[in-house]
Amino acid sequence: MMKEVIIPNGSVAVEAEYKDQIIPDYRGNPFIEALPNILSPQDVIERLAFYPEYNKSEREVESHYRIYMIDRLFQVFQPLPMNLELESKISRAIRQGYISRNPFDKKLGAGFYNEYYGGQAIGLANIDEDYLSPLGFSLIGISGIGKTAALNRILNLYPQIIIHSEYRNIHFSNYQVVWMRLECPFDGSIKGLMYQFFSEIDRLLGTNHYEKVVRTRATVDSMMVVMNQVVRNSSLGLLVIDEIQHLSMAKSGGSEKMLNFFVNLVNCISLPIILVGTPKSLKVLQGDFRQARRGSSSGDMVCDRLQKGEVWDLLINSVWYYQWTRKETPLTKELSNILYEETQGIPDLVKKVYAISQAEAINSGKEEVTPKIIRKVAKEKFKLVKPMLNALKTNNLREIAKFDDINLMDIDFKDTLTRTKESIKLDLKAKEMINKGKKEQQDNVNEDSKKRVRTNIRSKVKPLQDDKVVNESGGIKDNKDEFDKDDIRFVVEQGKGNNKSPYESLKESGYIISFNDDIFSKEVVS
């Protein structure tokens, strides 16, 4: 267990513990030797997986408590093959980036010297290609596939800050920031990204770079030089830029300038960069050849939705285990197929549809997750993403292309669950009324009201006259040209002669009861 240290005005760091390296390329480099050991695939699965506590006895708890327990479903993290591949790429990228930045290698000092006195942000020094071998890459996938969740769990396998004081009996005082994750500004501006970088470095190391660049109103070019120096000084091992699709919002030439900036960090500092985004970002990344080449140095990752098969079964089984309905519903082939049809293999949607289906089953009193409930929830609660899901179902590439900007995370599950909770609270209040005898009191009032209505109707409705006969079609036929004065038709005809509407005539004659005489205007016992 590494010893933790709190950096003054900064974050929590750990003291370096150097480990012997099996791979020769990694030996003699304190930045690599201080990292956690390389994990086997089985170790990765055990470290990434998270299954929150669950006990089947929780099904017997009252419904308004079980609704809150459903939130626990979203904590489940089931490692999938793409997560193992991502962990391997990140592990290699960090280590490969540090090979060319060994603090005891004279080339690192030469890089500082050239950058400081060269003073240019792009193309600072002509460094041999042999010196550069970072393994940056691009991670592309539709929203809801689990890119950010997987990234966060993998990055958290590493301490974010390591403090060095002595290496092999040599005094070595240094902060090592192993990784940093930033989000591309919504407008794709370089200045916004650099402000975010300086703010994050200050949070981690207790420095004041952000205040300095804001106070001096530094230009983008000057901030680039400062950022390069800070990256070197902090021994940053990996930079993750999320939401890279925002570059499409940059002003004319802005996205190309941002990509050139990333290329500069890779070329001049040997800093591995991971660009993360939706399929929309492919248009931006593929528009710059140099960035496409750098981004593919270790192979881009394009994460598509899950297909039916072993991986889908692994995910659905890990999620289905968490069930809070009174009646335990075993996972059948039919239920698995329906869930896939309604979510199209998108993990985030799987959890949401299943969770809301449980809430619906509990709230309706059925206490069982059925195909009907799953389809109802998918139809009523996921209307915003239905067009995209339909496009995925039909595999219509032209239709899918229309939705490259749709964010499947916008579904407000919390709002839906809140409404369900409120519904259950109202149900509990109704039960409380029954326990206090108020329902019986209300039933008596209703019965008396019904009697008054029946009496009132009998007094107002006149029986058919003897001179009325039923015709062959079932209608009533008059045998007299003139109506009886008690006949409502007589009242209507009489009103027409006085320029009155049928409603006015019938109301004056007492055939239409006013609101003031209605039973519902009386006081109702609550």
C-alpha positions in Angstrom: 0.0 0.0 0.0 1.5 3.3 -1.1 1.9 6.0 1.5 -0.4 9.0 0.8 0.8 12.6 1.1 -1.3 15.8 0.9 0.3 18.4 -1.3 0.0 22.0 0.2 -3.0 23.7 -1.5 -3.1 20.7 -3.9 -4.4 17.2 -4.1 -3.5 13.8 -2.5 -0.3 12.1 -3.9 1.5 8.9 -3.1 5.2 8.4 -2.3 7.1 6.6 -5.1 7.9 2.9 -4.6 10.2 1.5 -7.3 9.6 -2.0 -8.7 11.9 -4.2 -10.7 10.9 -4.3 -14.4 10.7 -7.5 -16.5 10.7 -5.5 -19.7 14.3 -4.2 -20.4 13.0 -1.0 -22.0 11.4 0.1 -18.7 14.4 -0.5 -16.5 16.3 2.5 -15.0 13.4 4.9 -15.4 11.9 6.1 -12.1 8.8 7.3 -13.8 8.0 3.8 -15.1 9.3 1.9 -12.1 7.0 4.0 -9.8 3.9 2.9 -11.7 1.7 0.0 -10.5 2.7 -3.4 -11.9 1.4 -4.4 -15.4 -1.8 -6.3 -14.9 -2.8 -9.6 -16.5 -6.3 -9.7 -18.2 -7.7 -11.6 -15.2 -6.3 -9.0 -12.8 -7.8 -6.2 -15.0 -11.2 -7.8 -14.8 -11.0 -8.2 -11.0 -9.8 -4.6 -10.5 -12.4 -3.0 -12.9 -15.5 -5.0 -12.0 -17.8 -3.6 -9.5 -20.9 -5.3 -8.2 -22.7 -3.5 -5.4 -24.0 -5.4 -2.4 -27.4 -7.0 -2.9 -29.6 -9.3 -0.8 -32.7 -11.1 -2.1 -34.4 -10.3 1.2 -34.6 -6.7 0.0 -37.5 -7.8 -2.2 -39.7 -8.0 1.0 -39.1 -4.4 1.9 -42.0 -1.9 1.4 -42.3 -0.6 -2.1 -41.4 3.0 -1.4 -38.0 1.9 -0.1 -37.4 -0.5 -3.0 -37.8 2.3 -5.5 -34.7 4.0 -4.0 -32.8 0.7 -4.0 -33.1 0.6 -7.8 -30.5 3.4 -8.0 -27.9 0.9 -7.0 -28.3 -0.8 -10.4 -26.3 2.1 -12.0 -23.2 1.3 -9.9 -22.8 -2.1 -11.7 -19.7 -2.2 -13.9 -19.2 -5.3 -15.9 -15.8 -5.4 -17.7 -16.2 -6.2 -21.4 -13.6 -7.2 -24.0 -13.3 -3.6 -25.2 -12.5 -2.5 -21.6 -9.6 -4.9 -21.5 -8.3 -3.6 -24.8 -8.6 0.0 -23.6 -6.7 -0.8 -20.4 -3.9 -2.4 -22.3 -3.6 0.5 -24.7 -3.5 3.0 -21.9 -0.9 1.0 -19.9 1.4 0.8 -22.9 0.8 4.5 -23.9 1.9 5.8 -20.4 5.0 3.6 -20.3 6.0 4.2 -23.9 5.7 8.0 -23.4 8.0 7.9 -20.4 10.7 6.0 -22.2 11.8 9.1 -24.1 11.4 11.3 -20.9 13.7 9.5 -18.5 14.8 12.2 -16.1 18.3 10.7 -16.1 18.6 10.8 -19.9 20.5 13.8 -21.3 18.0 14.1 -24.1 15.4 15.3 -21.7 17.6 18.3 -20.6 18.3 19.1 -24.3 14.5 19.2 -24.9 14.1 21.7 -22.0 16.9 23.9 -23.4 15.7 23.9 -27.0 12.1 24.7 -25.9 13.1 27.5 -23.5 15.4 29.3 -25.9 13.5 28.4 -29.1 10.3 30.0 -27.7 8.1 28.7 -30.4 4.9 26.7 -29.7 4.9 24.5 -32.8 7.9 22.7 -34.2 10.3 23.7 -31.4 13.0 21.2 -32.1 14.0 18.7 -34.7 14.1 15.6 -32.6 15.0 12.2 -34.1 12.0 9.9 -34.8 13.8 7.2 -32.8 13.4 9.5 -29.8 9.6 9.7 -30.4 7.4 6.7 -29.9 4.3 7.7 -28.0 1.3 5.5 -28.3 -1.6 7.9 -28.4 -4.8 6.9 -30.0 -8.4 7.9 -30.6 -11.4 6.4 -28.8 -14.6 6.8 -30.8 -18.1 5.5 -29.8 -21.7 6.5 -29.6 -22.9 8.1 -26.4 -24.1 5.5 -23.9 -21.6 2.9 -24.9 -19.6 3.5 -21.7 -16.4 5.3 -22.9 -16.2 7.8 -20.0 -17.1 5.2 -17.3 -14.5 2.8 -18.6 -11.8 5.5 -18.9 -12.4 6.7 -15.4 -12.2 3.3 -13.9 -9.0 2.4 -15.9 -7.3 5.8 -15.1 -8.1 5.2 -11.4 -6.0 2.1 -11.4 -3.1 4.5 -11.4 -2.3 7.1 -8.7 -2.8 10.5 -10.3 0.3 12.1 -8.6 3.5 10.4 -7.5 6.1 12.2 -5.3 9.8 11.3 -5.9 12.5 12.2 -3.4 15.3 9.7 -3.9 16.1 7.1 -6.6 18.9 4.6 -6.2 20.6 6.7 -3.6 20.4 9.8 -5.9 18.6 12.8 -4.7 15.6 13.2 -7.0 12.8 15.6 -6.0 10.0 15.6 -8.5 6.2 15.6 -8.9 4.9 13.1 -11.4 1.4 13.6 -12.7 0.6 10.3 -14.2 -2.6 11.3 -16.1 -4.9 14.2 -16.7 -8.4 14.2 -18.2 -9.8 17.4 -19.8 -13.0 18.1 -21.7 -12.8 19.9 -25.1 -14.6 23.3 -24.6 -18.0 23.4 -26.2 -16.8 26.0 -28.8 -13.6 24.1 -29.6 -11.3 26.9 -28.5 -7.6 26.3 -27.8 -7.6 29.1 -25.2 -10.5 27.5 -23.3 -8.7 24.1 -23.3 -5.4 25.6 -22.0 -7.3 27.6 -19.3 -8.8 24.2 -18.2 -5.3 22.6 -18.2 -3.7 25.3 -16.0 -6.7 25.2 -13.6 -6.4 21.4 -13.3 -2.6 21.5 -12.7 -3.1 24.1 -10.0 -5.8 21.9 -8.4 -3.4 18.9 -8.4 -0.1 20.6 -7.5 -1.1 23.7 -5.6 0.5 26.0 -8.2 -0.9 29.3 -9.6 -0.4 29.0 -13.3 -4.0 29.9 -14.1 -3.9 33.1 -12.2 -0.6 34.1 -14.0 -1.9 33.5 -17.5 -5.1 35.3 -16.8 -3.4 38.3 -15.1 -0.9 38.8 -17.9 -3.5 38.2 -20.6 -1.2 35.8 -22.3 -1.8 35.1 -26.0 -2.5 31.5 -27.2 1.0 31.2 -28.6 2.6 32.2 -25.3 0.3 29.9 -23.3 1.4 27.1 -25.6 5.0 27.6 -24.7 4.1 27.8 -20.9 1.9 24.7 -21.2 4.8 22.7 -22.9 7.1 23.7 -20.0 4.5 22.7 -17.4 3.9 19.4 -19.0 7.6 18.7 -18.8 8.0 20.0 -15.2 5.0 18.0 -14.0 6.2 14.8 -15.9 2.7 14.4 -17.2 2.3 10.8 -18.5 -1.0 10.8 -20.4 -3.4 13.5 -21.5 -7.0 12.5 -22.2 -9.2 15.0 -24.2 -12.8 14.0 -23.9 -15.8 15.3 -26.0 -13.5 16.0 -29.0 -16.5 16.3 -31.2 -16.8 19.8 -30.0 -14.1 20.7 -32.4 -16.7 20.7 -35.1 -18.1 23.8 -33.4 -14.8 25.7 -33.7 -14.7 28.7 -36.0 -13.1 28.5 -39.4 -9.6 27.0 -39.1 -10.1 26.5 -35.3 -10.3 22.7 -35.4 -7.2 22.4 -37.6 -5.3 24.7 -35.2 -6.3 22.6 -32.2 -5.2 19.4 -33.9 -1.9 21.0 -34.8 -1.5 21.9 -31.1 -2.0 18.2 -30.2 0.5 17.2 -32.8 3.0 19.7 -31.2 2.5 18.1 -27.8 3.1 14.7 -29.2 6.1 15.7 -31.4 8.0 18.0 -29.1 7.2 16.5 -25.6 6.5 12.9 -26.5 3.3 13.2 -24.6 0.7 10.4 -25.4 -2.7 11.9 -26.1 -6.0 10.1 -26.2 -8.8 11.8 -28.1 -12.2 10.7 -27.0 -15.5 11.5 -28.8 -18.6 10.4 -30.7 -18.7 9.4 -34.3 -19.1 13.0 -35.2 -15.5 13.6 -34.3 -14.3 11.3 -37.0 -14.9 14.0 -39.6 -12.6 16.3 -37.7 -9.9 13.8 -36.9 -9.7 12.4 -40.4 -9.5 15.9 -41.9 -5.8 16.3 -40.7 -3.4 13.7 -42.0 -0.7 14.2 -39.3 -3.2 13.8 -36.5 -4.8 10.8 -38.1 -1.3 9.2 -38.3 -0.5 10.0 -34.7 -3.9 8.9 -33.5 -3.5 5.6 -35.2 0.0 4.8 -33.9 -1.4 2.2 -31.6 -4.6 1.6 -33.5 -7.8 3.6 -33.0 -10.6 2.1 -31.0 -14.1 2.4 -32.4 -16.6 1.1 -29.9 -19.8 0.0 -31.5 -23.0 -1.2 -29.8 -22.9 -4.7 -28.5 -24.0 -7.5 -30.8 -26.1 -10.5 -29.7 -23.7 -13.2 -28.4 -21.5 -14.0 -25.4 -20.6 -10.4 -24.6 -24.3 -9.3 -24.6 -25.2 -12.3 -22.4 -22.4 -11.4 -20.0 -23.7 -7.8 -19.7 -27.4 -8.7 -19.3 -26.7 -11.5 -16.8 -24.7 -9.2 -14.6 -27.4 -6.5 -14.6 -30.4 -8.8 -14.3 -29.2 -10.2 -11.0 -30.2 -6.9 -9.3 -34.0 -7.3 -9.0 -36.2 -5.7 -6.4 -39.7 -6.8 -7.5 -41.5 -9.1 -5.0 -41.7 -11.9 -7.6 -38.3 -13.0 -8.9 -38.3 -13.1 -12.7 -35.8 -15.4 -14.2 -34.0 -14.2 -17.3 -35.4 -15.9 -20.3 -34.4 -15.9 -24.0 -37.5 -13.9 -24.7 -36.8 -11.2 -22.1 -33.1 -11.0 -23.3 -34.3 -10.6 -27.0 -36.8 -7.9 -26.1 -34.3 -5.9 -24.1 -31.8 -6.1 -27.0 -34.5 -5.0 -29.4 -35.5 -2.0 -27.3 -31.9 -0.9 -26.4 -30.0 -2.1 -29.5 -27.1 -3.3 -27.3 -26.3 0.1 -25.8 -25.2 -0.6 -22.1 -26.5 2.6 -20.7 -29.9 2.1 -22.2 -30.0 -1.5 -20.9 -29.6 -0.3 -17.3 -32.2 2.5 -17.8 -34.8 0.4 -19.4 -34.4 -2.4 -16.9 -34.4 0.0 -13.9 -37.5 1.9 -15.0 -39.3 -1.4 -15.9 -38.7 -2.5 -12.3 -40.0 0.8 -11.0 -43.1 0.4 -13.2 -43.7 -3.2 -12.0 -43.5 -2.1 -8.4 -45.6 1.0 -8.8 -48.3 -0.8 -10.7 -48.5 -3.6 -8.1 -47.7 -6.3 -10.7 -44.4 -6.9 -8.9 -42.9 -8.7 -11.9 -40.8 -7.6 -14.9 -42.7 -8.8 -18.0 -42.2 -8.3 -21.8 -45.3 -6.1 -21.8 -43.8 -3.8 -19.1 -40.4 -3.6 -20.9 -42.1 -2.6 -24.2 -44.4 -0.1 -22.5 -41.4 1.6 -20.7 -39.4 1.7 -23.9 -42.3 3.2 -25.8 -43.3 5.8 -23.3 -40.1 6.8 -21.5 -37.6 6.7 -24.4 -39.4 8.7 -27.1 -36.5 11.0 -27.7 -34.1 8.2 -28.8 -36.7 6.1 -30.6 -35.8 7.5 -34.1 -32.1 6.6 -33.6 -33.0 3.1 -32.2 -35.2 2.5 -35.2 -32.4 3.4 -37.5 -30.1 1.0 -35.7 -32.7 -1.8 -35.9 -33.0 -1.5 -39.6 -29.2 -0.8 -40.0 -30.1 2.0 -42.3 -26.8 3.8 -42.7 -28.4 6.9 -44.3 -30.8 7.2 -41.3 -28.0 6.5 -38.8 -25.9 9.3 -40.3 -28.6 11.8 -39.4 -28.2 11.1 -35.7 -24.4 11.5 -35.2 -25.1 14.3 -32.7 -27.8 12.6 -30.6 -26.8 12.0 -27.0 -28.5 9.0 -25.5 -27.5 10.2 -22.0 -30.1 13.0 -22.1 -32.8 10.7 -20.9 -33.9 12.0 -17.5 -34.1 8.7 -15.6 -34.0 10.5 -12.2 -37.1 12.5 -13.2 -39.0 9.4 -14.2 -38.0 7.6 -11.0 -38.9 10.7 -8.9 -42.4 10.7 -10.4 -42.7 7.0 -9.6 -41.6 7.7 -6.0 -44.2 10.5 -5.7 -46.9 8.1 -7.0 -46.0 5.5 -4.4 -46.1 8.2 -1.7 -49.7 9.1 -2.8 -50.6 5.5 -2.7 -49.3 5.2 0.9 -51.4 8.2 1.9 -54.5 6.5 0.4 -53.8 3.4 2.5 -53.5 5.6 5.5 -56.9 7.1 4.8 -58.4 3.6 4.7 -56.8 2.7 8.0 -58.4 5.7 9.6 -61.9 4.8 8.3 -62.2 7.8 6.0 -62.8 5.7 2.9 -65.9 4.2 4.6 -67.2 7.7 5.4 -66.6 8.8 1.8 -68.5 5.7 0.5 -71.5 6.6 2.6 -71.5 10.2 1.1 -71.3 8.8 -2.4 -74.1 6.3 -1.8 -76.4 9.1 -0.6 -75.5 11.2 -3.5 -76.3 8.4 -6.0 -79.8 8.0 -4.4 -80.5 11.8 -4.8 -79.4 11.6 -8.4 -81.7 8.7 -9.1 -84.7 10.4 -7.4 -84.0 13.6 -9.3 -83.8 11.8 -12.6 -87.1 10.0 -12.0 -88.8 13.2 -11.2 -87.6 15.0 -14.3 -87.9 12.3 -17.0 -91.5 11.8 -18.2 -92.8 8.4 -19.3 -93.7 7.8 -23.0 -97.2 8.8 -23.8 -99.7 6.2 -24.9 -100.0 7.9 -28.3 -96.3 7.2 -29.0 -95.5 3.9 -30.8 -92.2 2.3 -31.7 -91.6 2.2 -35.4 -89.8 -0.7 -37.2 -86.4 1.0 -36.9 -86.7 1.1 -33.1 -87.3 4.9 -33.0 -90.3 6.7 -31.5 -92.9 7.8 -33.8 -95.5 10.6 -33.1 -99.2 9.9 -33.8 -100.1 13.5 -33.1 -99.1 16.6 -35.0 -99.0 18.6 -31.7 -96.7 17.7 -28.8 -97.9 17.4 -25.2 -96.9 20.4 -23.1 -94.8 18.2 -20.8 -92.9 16.8 -23.8 -89.4 18.2 -24.0 -89.9 18.7 -27.8 -92.9 20.9 -27.0 -90.6 23.0 -24.7 -87.9 23.3 -27.4 -90.5 24.3 -30.1 -92.0 26.8 -27.7 -88.5 28.3 -27.0 -87.8 28.7 -30.7 -90.8 30.9 -31.0 -89.3 33.1 -28.3 -85.8 33.1 -30.0 -84.4 30.9 -27.3 -81.9 28.1 -27.7 -82.8 24.5 -26.7 -80.4 24.7 -23.8 -82.0 27.9 -22.4 -85.5 26.5 -22.8 -84.8 23.2 -21.1 -82.9 24.9 -18.3 -85.9 27.3 -17.6 -88.2 24.3 -17.6 -86.1 22.5 -15.0 -84.8 19.7 -17.3 -81.2 20.9 -16.9 -79.9 21.0 -13.4 -77.7 24.0 -12.6 -74.3 23.7 -10.8 -75.8 25.1 -7.6 -78.2 22.2 -7.4 -75.6 19.6 -8.3 -74.6 17.1 -5.6 -70.9 17.8 -6.1 -71.3 21.4 -5.0 -72.0 20.2 -1.5 -69.3 19.8 1.1 -67.4 16.6 0.7 -66.0 14.9 3.8 -62.3 14.5 3.4 
